Amino acid sequence: MESEEKELQLPQKSSVLEDLTLVDNATIQKLADGLISHYLPDLQHSKQTLQELTQNQVILLETVEQEIAKFKDCNSLLDINSLFTEAKIYHNKLVNIRKEMLVLHERTTKLKKRALKLQQQKQRDALEKEQQHEKELERERQLTAKPAKRT
């Protein structure tokens, strides 16, 4: 049965080839023109639709890029806000350090004045002690017996 099918197929192939050789070029041209005229409007419509889709895609891409830029701007604004917050914190720290430095300066000034007063008091005490010591020495000299002078 298979051999019969093969035999049937072989004559069919040769008959198709024979039919093709019998068709003249004008007929082929007309068939080609008919085929083109049949599919060309659909292809042109598809081409136009693809161009519109491409244009819409370009517009969508530009819109997405603009939205991305907006998000980046928002992120940079958040970064700027955090920088300002951080700057405010450091400014407050600097103000506190300055206050502490002023307090320390006042304390050191008071301590220097006190040290100067103590030094001056020590010098006065030492001078008084020296004077007292000299007075005592003078008094002892005066109290010591002196030979009287004869005149």
Contacts in CASP RR format, 6 or more apart in sequence:
PFRMAT RR
TARGET T0000
AUTHOR 0000-0000-0000
METHOD contacts of the structure
MODEL  1
MESEEKELQLPQKSSVLEDLTLVDNATIQKLADGLISHYLPDLQHSKQTL
QELTQNQVILLETVEQEIAKFKDCNSLLDINSLFTEAKIYHNKLVNIRKE
MLVLHERTTKLKKRALKLQQQKQRDALEKEQQHEKELERERQLTAKPAKR
T
END
